[in-house]
């Protein structure tokens, strides 16, 4: 199973939707609980300023929630995306949900060095990174109204966090226990048929909404799914997301439904490029092998483990080897 990803779904909840989220719900005054039981308050949209900046914040939130409507292939504000997914397919609750590739701290974390690109990116470049990868799109102009709105929204949600809340929000990936065996696309296929097919379809094509403006359930592979190189294309990355968020109607980050091994198996099936196609062009990055995420399935690698093990595991031997060398294994 960050990457997300920019993609949003309409607020329709169907039981057992189990892969990339059904939608981001409205979060107002409810508390958000972390995996440790601690809480931080979700942003209250009633507190968005009633001024010109607030107008941009509200527009930015709409872009997060209804990305395809505004900047999709048939977008009313421009045709930038190559598919009809939305930001909240990965960044649930308009980017405010913990352990769902939360965007709460993004405004203060950027500019940031990105190992995937091998350089420091601004926040605007990171937004475009998502537009171009999971959405197979073209970059927004950096001075466009839409880019300014994205950045305004990200600044505002960040401003709602108190210092103690920021500390809690910094831990956005659930821990996962790695099984001794590799992830199995075969086992994952059975789990997919049991728990995912009803929403995402036998062909992984997802389901459109009534007007076909966007998806009720997004595609997981095929020409309109996310590209290789996206965060969701990495098995560990996706598995941690699945564990925290799916099935959508029953799983929470502190009470997961999927076991760690099941999440890894499903992510292995969904991301098996031997049986599933993805959009071109494929983007294989990490110019410096020593900085490459260990679950990135394309070489060259800084170690001698084969590409299939980097892709599907078992991951513990890779992690142990890196640590024995004094290296920092990232995933």
C-alpha positions in Angstrom: 0.0 0.0 0.0 1.5 9.6 1.0 1.8 8.1 -2.3 -1.0 10.4 -2.0 -1.2 11.5 -3.0 -3.7 14.7 -4.7 -7.0 12.9 -5.0 -10.4 13.4 -3.3 -13.6 11.3 -3.4 -17.1 12.5 -3.0 -18.5 11.9 0.5 -20.2 8.6 -0.1 -19.5 5.8 2.3 -20.0 2.2 1.2 -19.3 -0.7 3.6 -16.0 -2.6 3.1 -14.4 -0.1 0.8 -10.9 -1.3 1.6 -8.2 0.3 -0.5 -7.6 3.9 -1.3 -10.2 5.9 0.7 -13.8 6.5 -0.2 -13.6 10.2 0.9 -12.6 12.8 3.3 -15.4 13.6 5.7 -16.1 17.0 7.1 -14.1 17.4 10.4 -15.2 20.3 12.6 -15.1 20.1 16.4 -14.5 16.4 16.8 -11.3 15.3 18.5 -8.9 13.2 16.4 -7.4 10.3 18.3 -3.9 9.0 17.5 -2.8 5.4 17.7 -1.5 6.0 21.2 -4.9 7.3 22.4 -3.7 10.9 22.5 -5.8 13.5 20.7 -5.5 16.8 18.9 -8.4 18.9 17.6 -9.4 18.7 14.0 -9.5 22.0 12.3 -12.9 23.7 12.6 -13.8 25.1 9.2 -16.0 27.6 10.9 -12.8 29.4 12.1 -11.5 30.0 8.6 -11.0 33.8 8.4 -13.8 35.9 6.9 -11.5 37.8 4.6 -9.6 37.6 1.3 -7.2 35.1 2.7 -10.0 33.0 4.1 -11.6 32.9 0.6 -8.4 31.4 -0.7 -8.3 28.9 2.2 -11.9 27.8 1.4 -11.1 27.5 -2.3 -8.0 25.5 -1.4 -10.0 23.1 0.6 -12.4 22.7 -2.3 -9.5 21.8 -4.5 -8.4 19.2 -2.0 -11.9 17.7 -1.7 -13.0 18.1 -5.3 -9.8 18.1 -7.3 -11.1 16.4 -10.4 -14.0 18.8 -10.6 -11.8 21.9 -10.7 -8.5 20.8 -12.3 -9.2 17.3 -13.7 -9.4 16.4 -17.4 -12.7 18.2 -17.6 -11.9 20.7 -14.9 -13.8 24.0 -14.6 -10.6 25.9 -13.5 -8.1 24.2 -15.8 -7.3 20.8 -17.2 -4.2 19.7 -15.3 -4.8 16.2 -14.1 -4.5 13.1 -16.3 -7.2 11.2 -14.3 -10.3 11.9 -12.3 -9.1 11.1 -8.8 -9.1 13.5 -5.9 -6.6 14.4 -3.1 -8.6 12.8 -0.4 -8.2 9.3 -2.0 -5.0 9.4 0.0 -5.2 12.5 2.2 -8.5 11.7 4.0 -10.6 14.3 5.7 -9.2 17.0 3.4 -5.7 16.2 4.6 -6.4 16.4 8.3 -6.8 12.8 9.3 -3.9 11.2 11.2 -2.2 8.2 9.6 -3.8 9.0 6.3 -0.9 10.9 4.7 -1.9 13.9 6.9 -1.0 17.3 5.5 -1.3 19.1 8.8 2.5 19.9 9.1 3.3 20.2 5.5 3.4 24.0 5.5 6.1 24.1 8.1 8.1 21.1 6.8 8.8 22.6 3.5 11.2 23.5 1.8 12.4 20.0 2.5 15.1 17.6 1.1 13.4 14.8 -0.8 15.5 11.7 -1.4 13.2 10.5 -4.2 14.1 13.6 -6.2 17.5 14.0 -4.7 17.0 17.7 -4.0 15.2 20.3 -1.8 11.6 21.0 -2.9 9.4 23.9 -2.1 5.9 23.1 -0.9 4.5 24.3 -4.3 6.9 21.9 -6.1 5.7 19.1 -3.8 2.0 19.9 -4.6 2.9 19.7 -8.3 4.8 16.5 -7.6 1.5 14.9 -6.6 -0.3 16.5 -9.6 2.2 14.9 -11.9 2.7 11.5 -10.3 -0.5 9.9 -8.9 -2.5 12.0 -11.3 -0.3 11.7 -14.4 -0.9 15.5 -14.9 1.0 18.6 -15.8 2.2 21.1 -13.2 0.1 24.0 -12.0 1.7 27.4 -12.7 3.4 28.5 -9.4 1.6 31.8 -9.4 -1.8 30.4 -10.4 -4.9 31.0 -8.2 -5.2 27.3 -7.7 -1.6 26.9 -6.4 -2.0 29.9 -4.1 -5.2 28.4 -2.8 -3.6 25.0 -2.1 -0.8 26.7 -0.2 -3.2 29.0 1.7 -5.3 26.0 2.9 -2.1 24.1 4.0 -0.9 27.2 5.9 -4.3 27.6 7.6 -4.6 23.9 8.8 -1.1 24.1 10.1 -1.9 27.3 12.0 -4.7 25.5 13.9 -2.2 23.3 15.7 -0.8 24.2 19.1 2.9 23.3 19.8 1.9 20.1 21.7 -0.5 19.1 19.0 2.3 19.5 16.4 4.4 17.0 18.3 1.5 14.5 18.1 0.9 15.2 14.4 4.5 14.5 13.6 4.0 10.8 14.0 1.9 10.0 11.0 2.8 6.5 10.0 1.5 3.5 12.0 4.1 1.0 13.1 4.0 -2.3 11.3 5.5 -5.6 12.2 7.2 -7.2 9.3 6.4 -10.9 8.8 9.4 -13.3 8.2 8.0 -14.1 4.7 7.6 -12.0 1.7 4.4 -10.3 0.8 2.3 -12.5 -1.4 0.4 -11.2 -4.4 -1.4 -14.6 -4.5 -2.6 -14.3 -1.0 -3.3 -10.6 -1.6 -5.5 -11.5 -4.6 -7.7 -13.6 -2.4 -8.0 -10.9 0.2 -8.8 -8.4 -2.5 -11.6 -10.5 -3.9 -13.0 -10.9 -0.4 -12.7 -7.3 0.8 -11.9 -4.9 -2.0 -13.5 -6.1 -5.2 -17.0 -4.8 -4.4 -15.8 -1.2 -4.4 -12.8 -1.2 -6.7 -13.9 -3.9 -9.2 -12.4 -7.1 -10.5 -10.2 -5.0 -12.9 -9.2 -2.5 -10.3 -10.9 0.2 -12.3 -12.9 1.7 -9.4 -16.4 3.1 -9.7 -17.4 6.5 -11.1 -20.0 8.7 -9.5 -23.3 9.3 -11.3 -22.0 12.1 -13.4 -18.6 10.5 -14.0 -16.9 13.7 -12.9 -14.8 11.7 -10.3 -14.7 8.4 -8.5 -16.8 7.0 -5.7 -14.0 4.4 -5.4 -10.7 5.2 -7.2 -8.8 2.9 -9.6 -5.9 1.0 -8.1 -4.1 0.2 -11.3 -4.6 0.6 -15.0 -4.2 3.6 -17.2 -6.0 5.9 -14.8 -4.4 4.7 -11.5 -1.3 6.1 -9.8 2.1 6.0 -11.5 5.1 3.9 -10.5 7.2 6.2 -8.3 4.1 7.3 -6.4 4.1 6.7 -2.6 1.2 4.3 -2.9 3.3 2.1 -5.3 5.6 1.1 -2.4 4.4 -2.0 -0.5 5.4 -0.9 3.0 4.1 2.6 2.5 0.7 1.4 1.2 0.4 -1.3 3.8 0.8 1.1 6.7 -1.9 3.3 5.1 -4.2 0.3 4.6 -3.8 -0.8 8.2 -4.8 2.6 9.5 -7.7 3.3 7.2 -9.3 0.3 5.6 -12.0 -1.0 5.6 -13.2 2.5 5.5 -16.4 1.9 7.5 -14.8 0.0 10.4 -11.0 0.4 10.7 -9.3 3.1 12.7 -5.7 3.7 13.3 -6.0 2.6 16.9 -8.3 -0.4 16.1 -7.1 -1.8 12.7 -9.1 -4.5 11.0 -6.3 -5.8 8.7 -3.4 -7.6 10.2 0.0 -6.3 9.3 0.6 -9.4 7.1 -2.8 -9.0 5.3 -2.0 -5.3 4.6 1.3 -6.2 3.1 -0.2 -9.0 1.0 -2.9 -6.7 -0.4 -0.4 -4.0 -1.1 1.8 -6.6 -2.9 -1.1 -7.7 -5.1 -2.2 -4.2 -6.0 1.4 -3.1 -6.7 2.4 -6.2 -8.7 3.4 -4.8 -12.1 3.8 -8.3 -13.5 0.0 -8.6 -13.6 -1.2 -4.9 -13.5 -0.4 -2.1 -15.9 0.1 1.5 -14.9 0.3 4.9 -16.6 3.4 5.9 -18.5 5.8 7.5 -18.3 7.2 5.6 -15.4 9.3 7.6 -13.1 12.1 5.8 -11.3 13.9 8.2 -9.1 16.2 8.2 -6.1 19.4 9.3 -7.8 21.5 8.3 -4.7 21.0 4.6 -4.0 22.0 5.0 -0.3 18.9 7.2 0.2 16.5 4.9 -1.5 13.5 3.6 0.4 14.0 -0.1 1.0 10.6 -1.0 -0.5 11.3 0.8 -3.7 11.4 -2.0 -6.3 13.7 -0.4 -8.9 17.5 -0.6 -8.7 20.2 0.2 -8.4 20.5 -0.5 -4.7 23.1 0.3 -2.1 22.9 -3.4 -0.9 23.0 -6.8 -2.6 19.4 -7.8 -2.0 17.5 -8.5 -5.3 14.8 -6.2 -6.7 12.0 -8.7 -5.9 12.9 -8.6 -2.2 13.0 -4.9 -2.1 9.6 -4.9 -3.7 7.8 -7.6 -1.7 10.1 -8.5 1.2 10.9 -10.1 3.4 12.0 -6.7 4.7 13.6 -7.5 8.1 16.9 -8.9 6.6 17.3 -5.7 4.5 16.6 -3.5 7.6 19.0 -5.5 9.7 21.7 -5.3 7.1 21.3 -1.5 6.7 21.5 -1.0 10.4 24.6 -3.2 10.7 26.3 -0.8 8.3 25.2 2.2 10.3 22.8 3.2 7.5 19.3 4.6 8.0 16.7 2.3 6.4 13.7 4.4 5.3 10.3 3.2 4.4 
